[in-house]
Amino acid sequence: MEQRVRILLVEDDPDYAMLMNAYVNQACGPSLNYVLQNAERLEDGLALLAREEFDIVLLDLLLPDSEGLQTLTRMREGAPGVPVVVLTNVDQDDVGLEAIARGAQDFLSKSKIDARRLSLAVGFALQRDRLFRQIEGVVDASPDGTLIVDRTKTVRYANPAALALLGGRKRQDLVGRVFAYELAPERRVELKLAPEPGREISAEMRVAEIDWRGAPAWLATIRDVTELRKLEAIRAEVRERARGDQLKDQLLSTVAHELRSPLSVVKAVVGTLRDRLAGPLNEEQAELIVSADRNINRLTRLLNNFLDLSRLESRRARVSRAPLDPLELVREIVAGVKMANRGRRLTFALDLPSGSPEVRVDADMIAQVLSNLLENAVRYARARVTVRAAVGAEAVEVSVVDDGPGIPSEKLGSLFDKFVQLDRPRGGAGYKGTGLGLAISREIMGLNGGRIWAENAVGRGACFRFTMPLVGAPDAPQEEPRAGLETR
């Protein structure tokens, strides 16, 4: 396939133009065809370039309407995408080198040109231009804005990302204009940009000193860091909240420790009065003592829960995991809760397999988890609480199901967080728990290699599940509590 190369010669000497045309014809070969067209003035050449496509320009610097390197500058500005080879006189090699520094692909001494040198110069210039275009394509495709700014702070180059970040639509919107921001090679510069009305972004600019077309300049890269700054702000907020939570936990733990001793004294005194060891009580005094004793017991439970959770979260709690029969433990705990609720019209149902392998857990801790779940179920059940167990390949799964109102969907995500209670009546009426039972249960299951989660379909009650690893089975990977739908 024949390669056709269109050459525009901008030369006002007709004799030299004829000579160049002869050289071009000599340089043609079986697979390469040069086509030469001549313009005598710079303006004529730019007009041809505006109307027709040329692969390369051979440019004389001394023309009737332009002289010197200014001719090259005007050509580059008028046709920036076309490679240029400058034609110089024999004693102007320094001018040729300066021309290359200003964007020409090559230079040729007019008195030394022949067909071979012309062909080599054109081939080299085209190849060099292709290489530059590839590099420019990489820079243009970069998501970071890239600009070249000269020492007068005039923008000489801007890639599409820079145009988008700085609110430009075409390169002419930036190139040739003064760069409005500080250029500091020694540090990063934070910018607030408004690429379009009503939209502000955060950007980071880095600057390096370079040589651009024979003169010192700056290479500026601008990166949109809006999302990064938002993420950093969120991380800082999370760290601050975690720090605040830690301080609160430490304070609560310290207060709970300090309150235990005086509370024990108050409990003992109230117990002495309740049992009438300090003398008889009238009916009104007896009622007041009973109320005081009830609230002291509630405060004791609250302090114990604080201390339990503090030990669990700090991993200071002693865990004694040993093999045990999980079904026997379930029967024992359910029997105790059933006895404690004998006065209520509430049915407790057990759905357990005939037998199961042993699990490896701390029996007291698992008893606390199951007791917490049963207390929750009793609190919200209308008429029935069901406890089920199923044996899997690596764990025994226990479920506690009630027929109450279910868990509100907005609470599922925070159900195992501290101080979260469901539908707690306002004004002091109804059940008054600590909101720590499920948080304690989650910590316990983590220490025992199991998992705990809640499943729910509003209107059909709630189901809490936890797993205990079988002896010899690996611990369950710890995950955030999940919420889903119970199928029953």
Residue, then its C-alpha position, 0 to 999 in steps of 0.5 A: m500500500e502506497q504511503r502518501v505524504r503531503i508537504l507544504l513548502v512556505e518559501d518566497d524564492p521560486d527558484y528554490a521552490m522548484l529545486m525543492n520540488a525536484y528533490v521531493n520527486q527524487a525522494c519518491g519511491p514504489s511505496l512512498n509518494y511525496v506531494l509538494q505544494n508551495a506558498e510564498r507568504l506565511e499568511d498564504g501558508l496558514a490559509l492553505l493549512a486552514r483549508e486542506e490537510f498537510d502532513i508536514v510544513l517546510l518553513d523558511l524563516l525569512l518571508p515577505d510578511s514575517e522574519g525570524l523565529q517569530t515566523l515559527t511562532r505564528m505557524r505553531e499558533g496557527a497550525p499547532g497540530v502540524p509538524v514543522v521543519v525549519l529551513t535555515n541558511v548555512d551559517q544559522d545552525d544556532v537559529g535551527l537549534e533555537a527553533i527546535a527548542r521552540g517546537a520545530q521538529d527539525f531544521l535543514s540548512k538550505s545549502k546542504i539539502d538534497a533528496r536523501r537528506l530531505s527524505l530523512a528529515v521529513g521521515f524523522a520529523l513525522q516519526r518524532d511528531r507521532l511519538f510526541r502525539q502518543i506522549e500528549g495522548v497519555v497526558d491528555a488521558s490523565p485524570d489529573g489536570t496538567l499545565i505548563v506555565d512559563r515564567t511570566k505565569t502564562v499558560r502554554y499547555a493544558n490537558p482536558a482534565a485541567l480545562a474541566l477543573l479550571g472551568g474551561r471549555k476549549r484550550q484557548d480558554l486557558v492557553g495564552r492566559v495568565f495562571a491565577y494561582e500561586l506556583a510553589p515548587e517546594r510544597r503542595v498547594e490546596l485550591k478551592l475551584a468552581p468548575e461550574p456554577g454552584r459546584e465547588i471542589s477541593a484540589e491539590m496542586r504540585v509544581a515542578e520546574i522544567d525546561w519548556r522550548g528552551a526556557p524555564a517553566w513550571l509543570a503544574t499537576i492538579r488533582d481533584v481531592t474532594e472525595l478524599r477530603k470528605l473521607e478524611a473528614i469522616r475518618a477524623e469524625v469517627r476517630e473523635r467519636a471513638r475517642g469520646d466513646q472510650l472516654k465515656d466508657q472509662l468514666l462509666s466504668t470508674v463511676a460504676h466501680e466507685l459506686r459499688s461499695p456505698l451501694s452495698v452499704v445502702k443495700a444492707v441498711v435497706g435490707t435490715l429495715r425491710d426485714r424489721l431487724a431495726g424495729p417495727l414499721n408501719e404500713e406506709q414505711a414498709e411500702l417505702i422500704v420495698s420501693a427503695d429495695r426494688n430500685i437498689n436492685r435495679l441500680t445494682r444490675l445496671l452497675n454490674n452490666f456496666l462492669d461486665l461490658s467494660r471487662l468484655e470490651s477491654r478483653r480483661a474478662r476471663v473466658s474458660r471455654a470447655p466442652l459441654d452439652p449445649l442442649e442440657l444448658v438450654r433446658e436448664i436456663v429455660a427452666g429457670v426463666k419459666m419458673a421466674n415467670r410462673g405468674r404470667r400467662l405465657t407458654f414456653a416451648l422447646d424444640l430441640p433435637s434428640g442429641s447433639p455433639e459437644v460445643r466448646v464455650d464458657a458455660d456461664m457466659i453462654a448462660q448469660v447470653l441465653s438469659n438475656l435473650l429470654e428476658n427480651a422475649v418475655r418482655y415483648a411476647r404476647a403468649r408464647v416464647t419458643v426456643r429451638a436448637a439445630v446442629g450444623a456441620e461446625a456449630v449448634e445454632v440456638s434460636v429464641v422466638d417470641d410472638g410479640p410486635g417484632i423489631p422496628s426496621e430502623k432499629l435492626g442496624s443498631l440493635f446490638d449497640k449499647f443503650v439501645q432499647l426497643d419501644r421503651p415507654r416514655g415517662g418512666a412507665g413499663y420495663k426499665g432495662t439498661g440497654l446493655g444486654l444485647a451489647i454484652s451478648r455480642e461481646i460474649m459470643g465474640l469471645n466464645g467463637g460464635r455469632i449472634w444476630a436478629e431476624n425479623a418480620v414486623g407483625r410476626g415477632a422477633c427471632f434472635r439466633f446465636t451459634m456455638p462452635l462444636v468441639g474441634a471446629p473453627d471459631a466463626p469469623q466475626e462480622e457486624p450483626r446482620a438483619g434479615l427475614e425470619t422464615r417460619 
